[in-house]
């Protein structure tokens, strides 16, 4: 089964929250789920996101029981920055090798990116390029905060320009009091129907694995 690459319109939008929901729901559907955090920055003692993801997967998939958070990442860096700025010598081959290793332990591998789609890994290789190289089905998480219309449309344009198969969903947790007036009218008109992580996770999964 194709992997699912979870990305967002920017950092702190809800990639980890979305990935945790996917782990729970896919596992409860009977899939052996695995998880991969290719690169995590801002790591002091241990990778926080990778730890959360691994602990959740370990509830369901015994093949991940003996792994550590560092086992489900290819790179961790102390500097809280774009991967390229944390280390300009990242090997794409190492990322692919780790992907292949973890894929062998599950039916479906969830890959959580870092930041948004155009976060640089190399000077000319971005998170969006990794998602395409892994032939992933992609979930784009967008926010409900002011500015998300622009961020959402730009991210969609980038995905379409590279021919990447994607679904998208809103994480309704920021600017909730103003969302209905500031953002929702455009989304209602432009998209007619759109999904939220909170209310529509099962429908999101159906679209991702169809």
HELIX and SHEET records of a PDB file:
HELIX    1   1 UNK A   15  UNK A   28  1                                  14    
HELIX    2   2 UNK A   48  UNK A   57  1                                  10    
HELIX    3   3 UNK A   62  UNK A   64  5                                   3    
HELIX    4   4 UNK A   69  UNK A   72  5                                   4    
HELIX    5   5 UNK A   83  UNK A   86  1                                   4    
HELIX    6   6 UNK A   92  UNK A  103  1                                  12    
HELIX    7   7 UNK A  127  UNK A  133  1                                   7    
HELIX    8   8 UNK A  148  UNK A  161  1                                  14    
HELIX    9   9 UNK A  176  UNK A  182  1                                   7    
HELIX   10  10 UNK A  184  UNK A  191  1                                   8    
HELIX   11  11 UNK A  201  UNK A  209  1                                   9    
SHEET    1   A 6 UNK A  33  UNK A  36  0                                        
SHEET    2   A 6 UNK A 108  UNK A 116  1                                        
SHEET    3   A 6 UNK A   4  UNK A   8  1                                        
SHEET    4   A 6 UNK A 137  UNK A 143  1                                        
SHEET    5   A 6 UNK A 166  UNK A 171  1                                        
SHEET    6   A 6 UNK A 195  UNK A 196  1                                        
SHEET    1   B 2 UNK A  39  UNK A  40  0                                        
SHEET    2   B 2 UNK A  75  UNK A  76  1                                        
SHEET    1   C 2 UNK A 120  UNK A 122  0                                        
SHEET    2   C 2 UNK A 125  UNK A 126 -1                                        
END                                                                             
